[in-house]
Each structure stands twice: as C-alpha cells, then as structure tokens.
Amino acid sequence: MPQKQNNKLELLLGLRGDTFSPNDTITFYIDHENRSAPYPDEELTILQFTSLTTTPQAQLVNTKIHRDSLFTRTYSSVPLRLTPEIHTARDEQRFTLKIPPMFLGGEIPEKFGLNILIGREDSHLSLVSGAKQRSFAPATFPVVVQRQGRSITIAPLHALGISFFAGALLALLWTFLEKKYITFLAQKNHDNPLYHSIVTHIDAHVVTDSLNVDTVARKFHTSAKTVNRACLLLRQAPFSTYVLTRRLQVAKERLISSYSSEVDIAHDCRFSSIAEMEQIFHRHVGKAPYQFREIHKTQYPF
C-alpha cells in the first residue's frame, strides 16, 4: 500500500452561527468506489487539488458564499480539516465525499452523484484523526451535479434540503469542479480533429468567395458556434476576425510581391470593394494600401 500523506490543510468557510459553534471542527474525508485499493494516488482527487489551495483562495470561496447569499443568518468561521490519514479506517466509519476519478483527465458524464456526509463530535461513530480518536454523528446529503456545455450546475440547495454547511462545502467543490472541467474541456477541444479540420479548411480557402461561417458549418455538418469555437481555440480569434486578418495579410503580401492593381488585389482577396480594403488598411495598418506598397517596394525592391 502506498505510504500515507501526513500533510493537512485547513480552510476557513463561513458557517451558520446557530448550527456550529466557532470551536467545532468539522472533518471530512475522501472515499472512492474502488474498495479494493483504498489509497492509490489517482483516487485522491480532491486532496490533490486542495493540497495546492492557499488560504487566500479559501477566503475567496468564503467571499463568494457570502456574496451569493447562501447564508441568511449569523456567520462564524470554522476550520475544515482535510486528513487523508483516515483512509485506513473501515468504510462505514468514514464521512465520505465521493468524486469520480475521471476528473484526472477522463470523460466527464452528463450526470454523476455526489454524496456528502458530515457530522459533529457527539455521536457513536469513531474515527482516528492523527493521534486523537473522535466521535461524529454522520448526516448524508445526496446531490445531483449536472453538466451542460461548459458549465457545471448543482441542484438547488433548498430544494434538496441541504444544510448551510453543505452549501459551504458545495461552494468549495464548485471551484474544484469548474477548474478541472475547464482544463479538461480545453485539452479535449484542442485535440478535437474536427476543430483542426475546420481551421485547415479556412486557411486553405481564406480568399474563396464562398468562405463564410455558415458555409463552413454546413460543409462540416456542424454549427456556426462550433466554427467560431475552433477559430478561438486554435487561432485565438473568432471566425470573422480571423478571416479578415488573414485576408489583410494576403493583401499585404500581394501588394509587396506583385504589380497587380489595388482593385485587382481587393477583388482577389474577397474584399467587397477597394474602399473596404482601404478602410481596413487605415484601421489596422495605419496607411493606405498604396502607401504601404510604396514603403515596402522601396525597402525590398524586386
């Protein structure tokens, strides 16, 4: 069995004052579906995240909780201790937070279950935390987390009858889920062959008359939103901006390397008119096309 981690991290969360006193210490533990291997590194998803969390980040979570009005009564700050040592305890003696392992890079399902078990030091269950043995009264809060596009939403707290402490814990989880999902989504999109095919097609047909976001979307049997997303991710600009930039670049190259008239270049680069090309040159280059050509023809005569 891998060696246990002894590092602990304390985060301050705002809790409802009439539910927990400032001296209460709430300890929650990470559990996983795989009972045969209770402590492999890849199953310590939350611990890996929180071990990098700093107090200012935890305070930001606290501020977010207050700003979103999850609490309506008196607040007190109670330390939330993450103690991976308890992974040697029996399953039924754990307060469990089940996080699927796919947040380490695997596929994220549309829905997954989240069970939060919390408790206080006034019950029969015993847990070993460091050198002390403590007792807790567990309480379970089933939650459904829904993924929709780029966002992860949690079912309404009041509709599920979740306590204010569970709300604070869910707010902390939100920062973890959101960050991991955005990172995963960015990597997944960057490796998406459809996105690469889209931008390759745009690069190859940038001065083609029929090149617009709708025709590209129809060609690849996708949506205009996907085309824009591909350009944003792989070319750092939405479709229209990227196409305009590429056409401007082609026009500049032809002004320097050829003796074609400005009218012909404007037509070949698919500007609607010479006036449009001149306007774009003034806006992005600061010079008229003929001035740009004269300067560069002088510097680089052929």
JOMOWO-V769700 format. One line per field, one symbol per residue. ss: DSSP state (H for helix, E for strand, - for the rest). A space follows every 10 residues. Layout:
# JOMOWO-V769700
ss=???
This chain:
# JOMOWO-V769700
ss=--------EE EEEEEE---- -----EEEEE E--------- HHH-HHHHHH ----HHHHHH HHHHHHH--- ----EEEEEE EE-HHHHH-- HHH--EEE-- HHHH------ EEEEEEEE-- ----EEEEE- -EEEEE--EE EEEEEEEE-- EEEE--HHHH ---HHHHHHH HHHHHHHHHH HHHHHHHHHH --HHHHHHHH HHHH------ --HHHHHHH- ---HHHHHHH HHHHH---HH HHHHHHHHHH HHHHHHH--- -HHHHHHH-- ---HHHHHHH HHHH----HH HHHHHHHHH- --
